[in-house]
Amino acid sequence: MTVECVWDLNATLGEGPLWVPDDAALWFVDIKRRHIHRFDPASGSRGRWRAPDQVGWVQPTADGRWLAGLKTGLHWFDPDASTFTPWLDPEPDRPDNRLNDSVVDASGRLWFGTMDDLEGAPTGRLYHLEDGPRAVPTDVTCCITNGPAASPDGRFLYPVDTLGKTIRRHEIGADGALSAGEVLITIEDGAGHPDGAICDSAGNLWVGLYGGWGARCYAPDGTLQRHVDFPVSNVTKIALGGPDLKTAYATTAAKGLSEEERARQPLAGGLFAFEVETAGAAITPVRIGL
């Protein structure tokens, strides 16, 4: 697979890529610079918005709006007006935490995680959004929550424990409750840390490897299918997009690299693309009022 840098934007911590078919564009963030980005591969146009705090993700909603996950909680994001309106803070008692990554399952339920912004304390937790609105905590806790990924049939959720180097599999109940689950994938020493994860239309699991110089695709049973090499060390997350959902877009990060490492990785923090054989699963907008 040939990996190409399609936008050398030098992101400090590029994350959260999301292909939005109705917009025919890729949306993603730079958490540390507080930027939301939009990339239109057909026209080459590039948009940028500055958030009022660190921003981990954006998700479209079924009623035509946008939600953004900021350090201070869920905000309504209006791209036309460039405004952010606070809506729900899941952890007002944990000011050192921030929201990190998210996914919407096949039912339209939003899942998102929190993490210690200093990446040292095990204060991160996985939540799902329910009517009220309220953020319902799960039993999934760790320092850096990532993903999670959701299977296209809506049956499984795959939370990522980045520092623990594991990806778990849990069944999703009709009420959003998770089964006890199991460790499905463990990233071996020397291969980096698992970062953001998504599922393709066949239920295969793509995961970026932070410090691992690549991304991997695992079968639903956890078997490694392929490893894609990158010219940069910190690959954060994959999104499958394009007209046929067979173009993989990858966000990367320059965070933590020394001057010497930056000189060896001039494209660190860029947005990359490569082609895949199995199409992605079209995203489900967030349903408000589950």
C-alpha positions as CSV (number, residue, x, y, z in Angstrom):
1,M,0.0,0.0,0.0
2,T,1.4,3.4,-1.0
3,V,0.9,6.0,1.7
4,E,0.8,9.6,0.6
5,C,0.7,12.9,2.6
6,V,-2.3,14.8,1.3
7,W,-2.0,17.7,3.7
8,D,1.2,18.7,5.4
9,L,-0.4,20.7,8.2
10,N,2.1,20.0,10.9
11,A,-0.5,19.1,13.5
12,T,0.7,18.8,17.1
13,L,-1.9,16.1,17.9
14,G,-4.0,15.3,14.8
15,E,-6.9,13.0,15.8
16,G,-10.5,12.0,15.3
17,P,-10.7,11.7,11.4
18,L,-14.3,11.2,10.3
19,W,-15.6,10.9,6.7
20,V,-19.0,12.6,6.4
21,P,-20.7,11.3,3.2
22,D,-23.4,14.0,3.1
23,D,-20.6,16.6,3.0
24,A,-18.1,14.5,0.9
25,A,-15.4,15.7,3.2
26,L,-13.1,14.5,6.0
27,W,-13.4,16.2,9.4
28,F,-10.6,15.9,12.0
29,V,-9.0,17.9,14.9
30,D,-5.7,19.0,16.2
31,I,-6.3,18.5,19.9
32,K,-3.4,20.6,21.3
33,R,-3.8,23.5,18.9
34,R,-7.6,23.5,19.5
35,H,-8.4,23.3,15.8
36,I,-11.1,21.6,13.9
37,H,-10.2,20.9,10.2
38,R,-12.2,20.0,7.1
39,F,-10.6,18.5,4.0
40,D,-12.4,18.2,0.7
41,P,-10.3,15.8,-1.5
42,A,-12.3,16.6,-4.6
43,S,-11.7,20.3,-4.6
44,G,-8.7,20.4,-2.4
45,S,-10.4,23.0,-0.1
46,R,-9.3,23.1,3.5
47,G,-11.3,24.7,6.4
48,R,-10.2,25.4,10.0
49,W,-12.1,26.5,13.1
50,R,-10.5,27.3,16.5
51,A,-12.2,25.8,19.5
52,P,-12.3,27.5,23.0
53,D,-10.4,24.6,24.5
54,Q,-8.7,21.3,23.5
55,V,-11.0,19.5,21.2
56,G,-11.0,15.7,20.8
57,W,-13.7,15.1,18.1
58,V,-16.7,16.3,16.2
59,Q,-19.8,14.2,15.2
60,P,-22.8,15.2,13.1
61,T,-26.2,14.7,14.6
62,A,-29.4,13.2,13.1
63,D,-31.1,16.6,13.3
64,G,-28.4,18.4,11.2
65,R,-26.3,19.8,13.9
66,W,-22.7,19.1,15.2
67,L,-21.5,18.0,18.6
68,A,-17.9,18.6,19.6
69,G,-16.0,17.0,22.5
70,L,-13.9,19.6,24.3
71,K,-11.9,19.4,27.5
72,T,-14.9,21.1,29.2
73,G,-17.4,18.6,27.9
74,L,-19.9,18.3,25.0
75,H,-20.5,21.5,23.0
76,W,-22.8,22.4,20.1
77,F,-20.6,23.4,17.2
78,D,-21.9,25.7,14.5
79,P,-19.4,25.7,11.6
80,D,-21.3,28.6,9.8
81,A,-21.1,30.9,12.8
82,S,-17.9,29.5,14.2
83,T,-19.5,29.2,17.6
84,F,-19.3,26.6,20.4
85,T,-22.2,26.4,22.9
86,P,-21.6,24.3,26.1
87,W,-24.2,21.6,26.6
88,L,-23.1,18.8,29.0
89,D,-20.0,18.3,31.2
90,P,-19.7,14.6,32.2
91,E,-16.9,15.2,34.7
92,P,-17.2,18.6,36.5
93,D,-15.3,17.1,39.4
94,R,-12.3,16.2,37.3
95,P,-10.9,19.4,35.9
96,D,-7.6,17.7,34.9
97,N,-9.4,15.3,32.5
98,R,-10.3,16.0,28.9
99,L,-12.5,14.3,26.3
100,N,-10.4,12.3,23.9
101,D,-12.1,10.1,21.2
102,S,-15.6,9.0,20.2
103,V,-17.7,6.7,18.0
104,V,-21.4,6.4,17.2
105,D,-22.8,2.9,17.0
106,A,-25.4,1.6,14.6
107,S,-28.3,2.6,16.8
108,G,-27.0,6.3,16.9
109,R,-25.7,6.1,20.4
110,L,-22.7,8.3,21.1
111,W,-19.8,6.7,23.0
112,F,-16.9,8.8,24.2
113,G,-14.0,8.6,26.6
114,T,-12.1,10.9,29.0
115,M,-8.5,10.8,30.0
116,D,-6.0,12.5,32.3
117,D,-4.6,15.5,30.3
118,L,-1.2,14.9,31.8
119,E,-1.3,11.2,30.8
120,G,-0.4,9.9,34.2
121,A,-3.4,9.2,36.4
122,P,-5.9,6.4,35.8
123,T,-8.9,8.8,35.8
124,G,-10.2,8.2,32.2
125,R,-13.6,6.6,31.7
126,L,-15.8,5.5,28.9
127,Y,-19.3,7.0,28.6
128,H,-22.4,6.8,26.4
129,L,-24.9,9.6,25.8
130,E,-28.5,9.0,26.8
131,D,-31.6,11.2,26.9
132,G,-31.8,13.7,29.6
133,P,-29.2,14.6,28.5
134,R,-26.9,12.6,30.6
135,A,-23.5,10.9,30.2
136,V,-23.8,7.3,31.5
137,P,-20.5,6.0,32.8
138,T,-19.4,2.4,32.0
139,D,-17.0,0.2,33.9
140,V,-14.3,0.8,31.3
141,T,-11.6,2.9,33.0
142,C,-7.9,3.6,32.3
143,C,-5.5,6.5,31.9
144,I,-5.9,7.2,28.2
145,T,-9.2,5.9,26.7
146,N,-9.1,5.7,22.9
147,G,-11.5,4.6,20.2
148,P,-13.8,3.1,20.9
149,A,-14.7,1.3,17.6
150,A,-18.2,-0.1,17.0
151,S,-18.9,-3.1,14.8
152,P,-21.1,-2.2,11.8
153,D,-23.9,-4.6,13.0
154,G,-24.1,-2.7,16.3
155,R,-23.3,-5.8,18.4
156,F,-19.8,-5.0,19.7
157,L,-17.8,-2.1,21.1
158,Y,-14.0,-2.1,21.1
159,P,-12.5,0.3,23.7
160,V,-8.8,0.9,23.5
161,D,-6.5,1.2,26.5
162,T,-3.5,3.1,25.0
163,L,-1.1,2.8,27.8
164,G,-2.2,-0.8,28.6
165,K,-1.7,-1.6,24.9
166,T,-4.9,-3.6,24.6
167,I,-8.2,-3.5,22.7
168,R,-11.1,-5.1,24.4
169,R,-14.4,-6.4,22.9
170,H,-17.7,-5.9,24.7
171,E,-21.2,-6.8,23.6
172,I,-23.6,-3.8,23.6
173,G,-27.0,-4.4,25.3
174,A,-30.2,-2.9,24.0
175,D,-30.0,-0.3,26.8
176,G,-26.4,0.5,26.1
177,A,-25.0,-1.6,29.0
178,L,-21.7,-3.4,28.1
179,S,-20.9,-7.0,28.9
180,A,-17.9,-7.8,31.0
181,G,-15.9,-8.3,27.8
182,E,-12.5,-9.6,27.0
183,V,-9.1,-8.6,25.7
184,L,-9.2,-9.2,22.0
185,I,-5.9,-7.6,20.9
186,T,-2.6,-6.9,22.7
187,I,0.0,-4.8,20.9
188,E,3.4,-6.4,21.4
189,D,6.5,-4.6,22.8
190,G,8.3,-2.4,20.3
191,A,5.2,-1.9,18.0
192,G,4.0,1.3,19.6
193,H,0.8,2.0,21.4
194,P,-2.8,1.5,20.1
195,D,-4.5,4.8,19.5
196,G,-7.8,5.5,17.7
197,A,-9.7,2.6,16.2
198,I,-12.5,2.0,13.7
199,C,-14.3,-0.9,12.1
200,D,-14.8,-1.3,8.3
201,S,-17.9,-2.7,6.7
202,A,-16.8,-6.3,7.2
203,G,-16.1,-5.7,10.9
204,N,-12.3,-5.6,10.6
205,L,-10.6,-3.4,13.1
206,W,-8.2,-0.6,12.0
207,V,-6.0,0.9,14.6
208,G,-3.3,3.6,14.5
209,L,0.0,2.9,16.3
210,Y,1.4,5.8,18.2
211,G,5.2,5.4,18.2
212,G,4.8,2.4,15.9
213,W,5.4,3.9,12.5
214,G,2.2,2.5,11.0
215,A,-1.4,1.3,11.2
216,R,-2.8,-2.2,11.4
217,C,-6.0,-4.0,10.4
218,Y,-7.2,-6.9,12.5
219,A,-9.9,-9.4,11.6
220,P,-13.0,-9.5,13.9
221,D,-11.4,-12.5,15.8
222,G,-8.3,-10.4,16.5
223,T,-6.1,-12.0,13.9
224,L,-3.6,-9.5,12.3
225,Q,-4.4,-9.1,8.6
226,R,-2.0,-6.3,7.5
227,H,0.4,-3.7,8.7
228,V,0.8,-0.4,6.7
229,D,4.1,1.4,7.1
230,F,4.2,5.2,7.5
231,P,7.1,7.7,7.1
232,V,6.2,9.1,10.5
233,S,6.1,7.5,13.9
234,N,2.9,8.7,15.5
235,V,-0.1,7.5,13.6
236,T,-3.2,8.3,15.6
237,K,-6.4,7.2,13.8
238,I,-7.8,5.9,10.5
239,A,-11.0,7.0,8.7
240,L,-12.3,5.2,5.6
241,G,-13.8,7.6,3.1
242,G,-14.0,8.8,-0.5
243,P,-16.8,8.1,-2.9
244,D,-16.5,4.3,-2.4
245,L,-15.3,4.5,1.2
246,K,-12.0,2.8,0.2
247,T,-9.6,5.6,0.8
248,A,-8.0,5.4,4.2
249,Y,-7.2,8.8,5.7
250,A,-4.8,8.8,8.7
251,T,-4.1,11.6,11.2
252,T,-0.7,11.8,12.8
253,A,1.1,13.8,15.5
254,A,4.3,15.7,16.0
255,K,3.7,15.8,19.8
256,G,6.6,14.5,21.9
257,L,9.2,14.4,19.0
258,S,12.6,15.9,19.7
259,E,14.2,18.4,17.2
260,E,16.3,15.5,15.8
261,E,13.3,13.3,15.4
262,R,11.4,16.1,13.7
263,A,14.2,16.5,11.3
264,R,14.0,12.8,10.4
265,Q,10.2,13.1,10.1
266,P,9.4,16.3,8.3
267,L,5.8,15.1,7.5
268,A,5.0,14.4,11.2
269,G,1.6,15.8,12.0
270,G,0.4,15.5,8.4
271,L,-2.8,14.0,7.0
272,F,-2.1,10.8,5.0
273,A,-4.1,8.6,2.6
274,F,-3.9,5.2,1.1
275,E,-6.3,2.8,-0.7
276,V,-7.8,-0.3,0.9
277,E,-9.7,-3.3,-0.5
278,T,-12.6,-3.4,2.0
279,A,-14.8,-0.4,2.2
280,G,-15.6,1.5,5.3
281,A,-18.9,1.5,7.1
282,A,-20.9,4.7,6.6
283,I,-21.1,6.7,9.8
284,T,-24.4,6.9,11.8
285,P,-25.2,10.4,13.0
286,V,-25.7,11.0,16.7
287,R,-29.4,10.4,17.7
288,I,-30.4,13.0,20.4
289,G,-33.1,11.5,22.6
290,L,-32.2,7.8,22.8
